[in-house]
Amino acid sequence: MALLNRVLELLTPGGVMFFSTNFRRFKFDGEAIQAASIREITEQTIPPDFRNRRIHRTWRIVRSG
C-alpha cells in the first residue's frame, strides 16, 4: 500500500488513479491508503462473455484535497 500512497502524492487533488492486479492472493487494505474515495470496479472491467470472472481485480482511487 505504500507504493499506492506514493503514487497518490504525485496526483493533483481530486486526481484519479486506477489500480489493477491479477495476483489472486493480493489483500487490498483500503484503510492503509490515504485517499478521498476508493471503489472496487472489477465487474466493470471484465467483458460479460469472459470465461474466467476472477482474472483480475481493479480499483478507482481518488486523491484527497
CNS distance restraints for C-alpha pairs under 8 A (distance, minus, plus):
assign (resid   1 and name CA) (resid   5 and name CA) 6.36 0.50 0.50
assign (resid   1 and name CA) (resid  28 and name CA) 7.97 0.50 0.50
assign (resid   1 and name CA) (resid  29 and name CA) 7.18 0.50 0.50
assign (resid   1 and name CA) (resid  32 and name CA) 6.39 0.50 0.50
assign (resid   1 and name CA) (resid  33 and name CA) 6.34 0.50 0.50
assign (resid   2 and name CA) (resid   6 and name CA) 6.27 0.50 0.50
assign (resid   2 and name CA) (resid  33 and name CA) 7.77 0.50 0.50
assign (resid   3 and name CA) (resid   7 and name CA) 6.27 0.50 0.50
assign (resid   4 and name CA) (resid   8 and name CA) 6.19 0.50 0.50
assign (resid   4 and name CA) (resid  33 and name CA) 7.10 0.50 0.50
assign (resid   5 and name CA) (resid   9 and name CA) 6.42 0.50 0.50
assign (resid   5 and name CA) (resid  33 and name CA) 5.89 0.50 0.50
assign (resid   5 and name CA) (resid  34 and name CA) 6.34 0.50 0.50
assign (resid   6 and name CA) (resid  10 and name CA) 7.00 0.50 0.50
assign (resid   7 and name CA) (resid  11 and name CA) 7.05 0.50 0.50
assign (resid   8 and name CA) (resid  17 and name CA) 7.33 0.50 0.50
assign (resid   8 and name CA) (resid  35 and name CA) 7.69 0.50 0.50
assign (resid   8 and name CA) (resid  63 and name CA) 5.96 0.50 0.50
assign (resid   9 and name CA) (resid  63 and name CA) 7.86 0.50 0.50
assign (resid  11 and name CA) (resid  15 and name CA) 5.38 0.50 0.50
assign (resid  11 and name CA) (resid  16 and name CA) 7.52 0.50 0.50
assign (resid  11 and name CA) (resid  63 and name CA) 6.92 0.50 0.50
assign (resid  12 and name CA) (resid  63 and name CA) 7.36 0.50 0.50
assign (resid  13 and name CA) (resid  63 and name CA) 5.55 0.50 0.50
assign (resid  13 and name CA) (resid  64 and name CA) 5.72 0.50 0.50
assign (resid  13 and name CA) (resid  65 and name CA) 4.61 0.50 0.50
assign (resid  14 and name CA) (resid  36 and name CA) 7.88 0.50 0.50
assign (resid  14 and name CA) (resid  62 and name CA) 5.83 0.50 0.50
assign (resid  14 and name CA) (resid  63 and name CA) 5.03 0.50 0.50
assign (resid  14 and name CA) (resid  64 and name CA) 5.99 0.50 0.50
assign (resid  14 and name CA) (resid  65 and name CA) 6.21 0.50 0.50
assign (resid  15 and name CA) (resid  62 and name CA) 5.69 0.50 0.50
assign (resid  15 and name CA) (resid  63 and name CA) 5.44 0.50 0.50
assign (resid  16 and name CA) (resid  60 and name CA) 6.88 0.50 0.50
assign (resid  16 and name CA) (resid  61 and name CA) 5.70 0.50 0.50
assign (resid  16 and name CA) (resid  62 and name CA) 4.54 0.50 0.50
assign (resid  16 and name CA) (resid  63 and name CA) 6.45 0.50 0.50
assign (resid  17 and name CA) (resid  60 and name CA) 5.99 0.50 0.50
assign (resid  17 and name CA) (resid  61 and name CA) 5.13 0.50 0.50
assign (resid  17 and name CA) (resid  62 and name CA) 6.30 0.50 0.50
assign (resid  17 and name CA) (resid  63 and name CA) 7.94 0.50 0.50
assign (resid  18 and name CA) (resid  58 and name CA) 7.04 0.50 0.50
assign (resid  18 and name CA) (resid  59 and name CA) 5.73 0.50 0.50
assign (resid  18 and name CA) (resid  60 and name CA) 4.75 0.50 0.50
assign (resid  18 and name CA) (resid  61 and name CA) 6.16 0.50 0.50
assign (resid  19 and name CA) (resid  58 and name CA) 5.55 0.50 0.50
assign (resid  19 and name CA) (resid  59 and name CA) 5.23 0.50 0.50
assign (resid  19 and name CA) (resid  60 and name CA) 6.63 0.50 0.50
assign (resid  19 and name CA) (resid  61 and name CA) 7.63 0.50 0.50
assign (resid  20 and name CA) (resid  56 and name CA) 6.80 0.50 0.50
assign (resid  20 and name CA) (resid  57 and name CA) 5.53 0.50 0.50
assign (resid  20 and name CA) (resid  58 and name CA) 4.16 0.50 0.50
assign (resid  20 and name CA) (resid  59 and name CA) 6.40 0.50 0.50
assign (resid  21 and name CA) (resid  26 and name CA) 7.77 0.50 0.50
assign (resid  21 and name CA) (resid  56 and name CA) 5.51 0.50 0.50
assign (resid  21 and name CA) (resid  57 and name CA) 5.56 0.50 0.50
assign (resid  21 and name CA) (resid  58 and name CA) 6.64 0.50 0.50
assign (resid  22 and name CA) (resid  55 and name CA) 6.02 0.50 0.50
assign (resid  22 and name CA) (resid  56 and name CA) 4.13 0.50 0.50
assign (resid  22 and name CA) (resid  57 and name CA) 6.41 0.50 0.50
assign (resid  23 and name CA) (resid  56 and name CA) 7.22 0.50 0.50
assign (resid  24 and name CA) (resid  54 and name CA) 7.96 0.50 0.50
assign (resid  24 and name CA) (resid  56 and name CA) 7.36 0.50 0.50
assign (resid  29 and name CA) (resid  33 and name CA) 7.21 0.50 0.50
assign (resid  30 and name CA) (resid  38 and name CA) 7.11 0.50 0.50
assign (resid  34 and name CA) (resid  63 and name CA) 7.52 0.50 0.50
assign (resid  34 and name CA) (resid  64 and name CA) 7.36 0.50 0.50
assign (resid  35 and name CA) (resid  61 and name CA) 6.64 0.50 0.50
assign (resid  35 and name CA) (resid  62 and name CA) 5.75 0.50 0.50
assign (resid  35 and name CA) (resid  63 and name CA) 4.77 0.50 0.50
assign (resid  35 and name CA) (resid  64 and name CA) 5.10 0.50 0.50
assign (resid  36 and name CA) (resid  61 and name CA) 7.68 0.50 0.50
assign (resid  36 and name CA) (resid  62 and name CA) 5.52 0.50 0.50
assign (resid  36 and name CA) (resid  63 and name CA) 5.42 0.50 0.50
assign (resid  36 and name CA) (resid  64 and name CA) 4.30 0.50 0.50
assign (resid  36 and name CA) (resid  65 and name CA) 7.54 0.50 0.50
assign (resid  37 and name CA) (resid  61 and name CA) 5.85 0.50 0.50
assign (resid  37 and name CA) (resid  62 and name CA) 5.26 0.50 0.50
assign (resid  37 and name CA) (resid  63 and name CA) 7.35 0.50 0.50
assign (resid  37 and name CA) (resid  64 and name CA) 7.77 0.50 0.50
assign (resid  38 and name CA) (resid  59 and name CA) 6.76 0.50 0.50
assign (resid  38 and name CA) (resid  60 and name CA) 5.78 0.50 0.50
assign (resid  38 and name CA) (resid  61 and name CA) 4.57 0.50 0.50
assign (resid  38 and name CA) (resid  62 and name CA) 6.52 0.50 0.50
assign (resid  39 and name CA) (resid  59 and name CA) 5.53 0.50 0.50
assign (resid  39 and name CA) (resid  60 and name CA) 5.26 0.50 0.50
assign (resid  39 and name CA) (resid  61 and name CA) 6.59 0.50 0.50
assign (resid  40 and name CA) (resid  57 and name CA) 7.67 0.50 0.50
assign (resid  40 and name CA) (resid  58 and name CA) 5.89 0.50 0.50
assign (resid  40 and name CA) (resid  59 and name CA) 4.22 0.50 0.50
assign (resid  40 and name CA) (resid  60 and name CA) 6.28 0.50 0.50
assign (resid  41 and name CA) (resid  45 and name CA) 6.75 0.50 0.50
assign (resid  41 and name CA) (resid  57 and name CA) 7.67 0.50 0.50
assign (resid  41 and name CA) (resid  58 and name CA) 5.49 0.50 0.50
assign (resid  41 and name CA) (resid  59 and name CA) 5.35 0.50 0.50
assign (resid  41 and name CA) (resid  60 and name CA) 6.63 0.50 0.50
assign (resid  42 and name CA) (resid  46 and name CA) 6.75 0.50 0.50
assign (resid  42 and name CA) (resid  56 and name CA) 7.23 0.50 0.50
assign (resid  42 and name CA) (resid  57 and name CA) 4.97 0.50 0.50
assign (resid  42 and name CA) (resid  58 and name CA) 4.66 0.50 0.50
assign (resid  42 and name CA) (resid  59 and name CA) 6.86 0.50 0.50
assign (resid  45 and name CA) (resid  58 and name CA) 7.40 0.50 0.50
assign (resid  46 and name CA) (resid  50 and name CA) 6.77 0.50 0.50
assign (resid  46 and name CA) (resid  53 and name CA) 6.97 0.50 0.50
